[in-house]
Amino acid sequence: MVQEEAYKKISTTAKLVAHIRAFTDIPFAKEIAAASGAETDFQTLAGKSAEFMTQSAFNLEARCKTTDQIIARYHITQVLEIAAGL
C-alpha cells in the first residue's frame, strides 16, 4: 500500500515524539501515533527509559498549547516550523 510506504519514511525520533504526544489531548496526536506505528519504535528506542520519556508528555503538550495561544493572540496566519532534530 502506498500509504504504508510513506510511513516508513518517518524518522524513528519523530515516531518517538508521536508516541509520547499520544498521551496528551493534542488534536490528532493519538491518530498520528497509531497510523505511523509509533509505539513499536518507542518500545525499541526507549527501553528502560520508557516511563521517564512518557512523563515528558506534559512538556510537549505545554509547548504545543503555548504556541497555539501565541498564534491566536497575535493573529498570526502563517507559521513555518522546521524540525531540526536537535
C-alpha positions as CSV (number, residue, x, y, z in Angstrom):
1,M,0.0,0.0,0.0
2,V,1.3,3.5,-0.9
3,Q,0.4,5.0,2.5
4,E,2.4,2.3,4.4
5,E,5.4,3.2,2.3
6,A,5.1,6.8,3.2
7,Y,5.0,5.9,6.9
8,K,8.3,4.0,6.5
9,K,9.9,7.4,5.7
10,I,9.0,8.9,9.1
11,S,12.2,9.1,11.2
12,T,12.4,7.0,14.4
13,T,12.7,10.1,16.5
14,A,9.6,11.6,15.0
15,K,7.7,8.4,15.9
16,L,9.1,8.6,19.4
17,V,7.7,12.1,19.9
18,A,4.4,11.0,18.2
19,H,4.0,8.2,20.7
20,I,4.6,10.5,23.7
21,R,2.2,13.1,22.3
22,A,-0.5,10.3,22.2
23,F,-0.8,10.7,26.0
24,T,-1.9,14.3,25.6
25,D,-5.1,15.9,24.3
26,I,-3.2,17.5,21.4
27,P,-5.5,17.2,18.3
28,F,-4.8,14.2,16.1
29,A,-1.9,13.0,18.3
30,K,-3.4,9.6,19.0
31,E,-4.4,9.1,15.4
32,I,-0.9,10.0,14.1
33,A,0.8,7.7,16.6
34,A,-1.5,4.8,15.7
35,A,-1.2,5.3,12.0
36,S,2.6,5.5,12.0
37,G,3.2,2.6,14.3
38,A,4.9,4.9,16.8
39,E,4.5,2.6,19.8
40,T,6.7,-0.1,18.2
41,D,9.6,2.3,17.6
42,F,9.1,3.8,21.0
43,Q,9.4,0.5,22.8
44,T,12.5,-0.3,20.7
45,L,14.2,3.0,21.4
46,A,13.1,3.8,24.9
47,G,13.8,0.5,26.7
48,K,14.3,1.2,30.4
49,S,13.7,4.9,29.9
50,A,10.2,4.4,28.6
51,E,8.5,5.6,31.8
52,F,10.7,8.7,32.1
53,M,10.1,9.6,28.5
54,T,6.4,9.1,28.7
55,Q,6.3,11.6,31.6
56,S,7.8,14.2,29.3
57,A,4.4,14.3,27.5
58,F,3.5,17.3,29.8
59,N,6.4,19.4,28.3
60,L,5.4,18.5,24.7
61,E,1.8,19.4,25.4
62,A,2.7,22.7,27.1
63,R,4.9,23.7,24.2
64,C,2.1,22.9,21.7
65,K,-0.6,24.8,23.6
66,T,1.6,27.8,24.3
67,T,2.5,28.1,20.6
68,D,-1.2,27.9,19.7
69,Q,-2.0,30.6,22.3
70,I,0.7,32.9,20.9
71,I,-0.5,32.3,17.3
72,A,-4.1,33.2,18.3
73,R,-3.2,36.2,20.5
74,Y,-1.1,37.9,17.7
75,H,-3.4,36.8,14.8
76,I,-0.5,35.0,13.1
77,T,-1.7,33.5,9.9
78,Q,1.5,31.7,8.7
79,V,3.9,29.5,10.6
80,L,6.9,27.7,9.3
81,E,8.2,25.1,11.7
82,I,11.4,23.4,10.8
83,A,12.2,20.1,12.5
84,A,15.9,20.3,13.2
85,G,16.2,17.0,15.1
86,L,18.1,18.7,17.9
